[in-house]
Amino acid sequence: MQLNGRLAKSAPSKSDTMIRQPWALWAMLLPLVASCSPQPGRYQKATVSTSDGRLCFGVPDTRETRSAPPEIASIGVSAVGQSRYPMWKRIFMEEKRPKRTLPPDQCIPYASGPAPAPPLQGGTYYQVLLSGSTPSGPEKGGAGEKRVFIACFHLRQVTGGPELKPIVVSCYNARRAAAPPA
């Protein structure tokens, strides 16, 4: 419909208003929800591998860990669901040395350092936790950001040999599942 050369706008229908209201509410709540979410990258997956026949733990190969390898303050391995305390831990600050910088192409072997460690066996789920931070620098106001690297795994006998191979699994599933195959 035209009035004096202009198109007349019709009033919004009730269904149009019903559709717009949830979107308006979501637009108002989005900044609040985003501010409550964890800092991106704070919790990341640790890597579990073998190096020279020894179980070894590291950080993922990401843009952040390649450009600024994290400084690891401590590492601990525990049996999932069996104890609150790690069966092996290493705290670098207690060794009177600075935090260990850990690029993605390096790893920390199990049982390295001054603390003794029991042998790990097949048929048990384990969890490794590396705690550290990004390097501090003037662009960050002199403070690094907290980083926690976690992985759950079990060990499986390699066919025809005494070596155990680490199999990384979901920590959620490890906490709820029966014992893994040995």
Legacy VTK file of the C-alpha trace (Angstrom):
# vtk DataFile Version 3.0
C-alpha trace
ASCII
DATASET POLYDATA
POINTS 182 float
0.000 0.000 0.000
1.347 3.433 -0.906
0.581 6.709 0.778
1.881 9.899 -0.848
4.591 7.958 -2.721
5.795 6.033 0.354
5.216 2.469 1.387
3.210 2.154 4.548
4.628 -0.210 7.162
2.267 -2.581 8.797
2.412 -3.120 12.541
4.408 -6.201 13.606
2.286 -9.245 14.093
2.079 -11.063 17.406
4.138 -13.981 16.008
6.954 -11.576 14.950
7.089 -10.160 18.480
7.188 -13.671 20.001
10.180 -14.577 17.811
12.117 -11.389 18.627
11.748 -11.586 22.410
13.890 -14.717 22.972
16.591 -13.311 20.703
16.616 -10.044 22.619
16.866 -11.907 25.923
19.714 -14.063 24.598
21.554 -10.960 23.324
21.372 -9.427 26.810
22.473 -12.607 28.604
25.330 -13.576 26.267
27.920 -11.166 27.759
27.034 -12.367 31.269
27.353 -16.035 30.305
30.622 -15.399 28.463
32.166 -13.640 31.464
31.478 -16.697 33.656
33.084 -19.191 31.288
36.599 -20.475 32.013
39.536 -18.781 30.426
40.213 -20.302 27.000
43.100 -22.723 27.144
43.391 -22.979 30.931
42.607 -26.720 30.923
44.196 -28.743 28.153
44.949 -32.377 27.376
48.338 -33.686 28.424
50.180 -36.072 26.131
51.165 -39.581 27.216
53.816 -41.402 25.209
56.981 -43.453 25.541
60.512 -42.204 25.059
63.489 -44.577 25.172
61.172 -47.263 26.576
59.982 -45.059 29.461
56.529 -43.590 30.013
56.673 -39.858 29.311
54.251 -36.913 29.819
54.054 -33.656 27.892
51.924 -30.805 26.612
49.888 -30.711 23.362
51.355 -29.328 20.158
49.343 -26.102 19.824
50.150 -22.632 18.562
50.398 -21.403 22.163
52.747 -24.157 23.394
54.979 -23.776 20.322
55.279 -19.979 20.588
55.483 -19.803 24.406
56.165 -23.208 26.021
54.499 -23.455 29.440
56.507 -23.373 32.652
55.671 -26.559 34.580
55.646 -26.204 38.368
54.572 -29.766 39.223
53.531 -33.116 37.816
51.662 -35.960 39.483
50.396 -39.412 38.528
47.616 -41.154 40.439
45.435 -44.212 40.026
41.946 -43.050 39.003
39.446 -43.391 41.855
41.837 -45.049 44.311
43.362 -42.139 46.208
43.275 -38.409 46.507
47.068 -38.310 46.640
49.369 -38.982 43.699
51.428 -42.146 43.725
54.269 -40.151 42.160
54.767 -36.408 42.061
57.517 -34.011 41.251
57.411 -30.386 42.343
60.129 -28.418 40.590
60.027 -25.456 42.993
60.812 -27.770 45.948
63.943 -28.919 44.135
65.358 -25.381 44.439
65.209 -24.913 40.696
63.020 -22.722 38.549
59.934 -24.060 36.874
60.683 -26.333 33.954
59.871 -24.963 30.500
58.232 -27.751 28.492
57.877 -27.347 24.713
55.568 -29.813 22.905
58.486 -31.831 21.478
59.786 -32.727 24.973
58.321 -34.737 27.837
58.913 -35.549 31.496
59.631 -39.259 32.095
57.681 -41.098 34.771
59.733 -41.591 37.963
62.315 -38.968 36.979
63.706 -36.810 39.735
64.370 -37.429 43.412
61.008 -39.000 44.362
60.716 -42.804 44.040
57.807 -44.130 42.017
56.021 -47.486 42.076
55.862 -49.374 38.786
52.679 -48.830 36.780
50.802 -51.924 35.659
48.202 -52.919 33.103
44.600 -53.221 34.282
44.456 -49.848 36.047
43.392 -46.394 34.874
45.858 -43.629 35.722
45.656 -39.843 35.563
48.526 -37.440 34.973
48.265 -33.769 35.907
50.862 -31.174 34.917
50.385 -27.787 36.564
52.066 -24.642 35.344
51.627 -21.338 33.587
52.397 -19.471 30.423
55.650 -17.527 30.574
55.343 -14.116 32.187
56.302 -11.093 30.178
55.817 -7.358 29.898
52.967 -7.802 27.378
51.066 -9.719 30.075
51.805 -7.273 32.860
54.579 -9.492 34.236
52.250 -12.374 35.148
51.703 -15.667 33.343
48.352 -17.388 32.994
47.579 -20.657 34.811
47.648 -23.831 32.707
46.640 -27.356 33.733
47.311 -30.327 31.466
45.387 -33.537 32.288
45.138 -36.974 30.684
43.840 -40.377 31.738
45.395 -43.551 30.390
45.957 -47.242 30.953
48.793 -49.501 29.911
48.467 -52.405 27.491
51.029 -55.158 26.966
52.730 -54.894 23.574
52.379 -58.185 21.664
55.522 -60.284 21.949
57.409 -58.087 24.402
57.686 -56.886 27.991
56.941 -53.255 27.076
53.665 -51.586 28.099
52.057 -49.146 25.658
50.032 -46.178 27.018
46.434 -45.906 25.766
44.907 -42.451 26.385
41.208 -42.518 27.340
38.539 -40.034 28.388
38.838 -39.215 32.106
35.045 -39.219 32.313
34.923 -42.804 31.035
37.885 -43.900 33.183
36.107 -42.809 36.362
32.974 -44.800 35.472
34.350 -47.871 33.707
35.469 -51.211 35.021
39.178 -52.011 34.962
40.734 -51.763 31.500
42.164 -54.807 29.743
45.699 -55.594 30.907
LINES 1 183
182 0 1 2 3 4 5 6 7 8 9 10 11 12 13 14 15 16 17 18 19 20 21 22 23 24 25 26 27 28 29 30 31 32 33 34 35 36 37 38 39 40 41 42 43 44 45 46 47 48 49 50 51 52 53 54 55 56 57 58 59 60 61 62 63 64 65 66 67 68 69 70 71 72 73 74 75 76 77 78 79 80 81 82 83 84 85 86 87 88 89 90 91 92 93 94 95 96 97 98 99 100 101 102 103 104 105 106 107 108 109 110 111 112 113 114 115 116 117 118 119 120 121 122 123 124 125 126 127 128 129 130 131 132 133 134 135 136 137 138 139 140 141 142 143 144 145 146 147 148 149 150 151 152 153 154 155 156 157 158 159 160 161 162 163 164 165 166 167 168 169 170 171 172 173 174 175 176 177 178 179 180 181
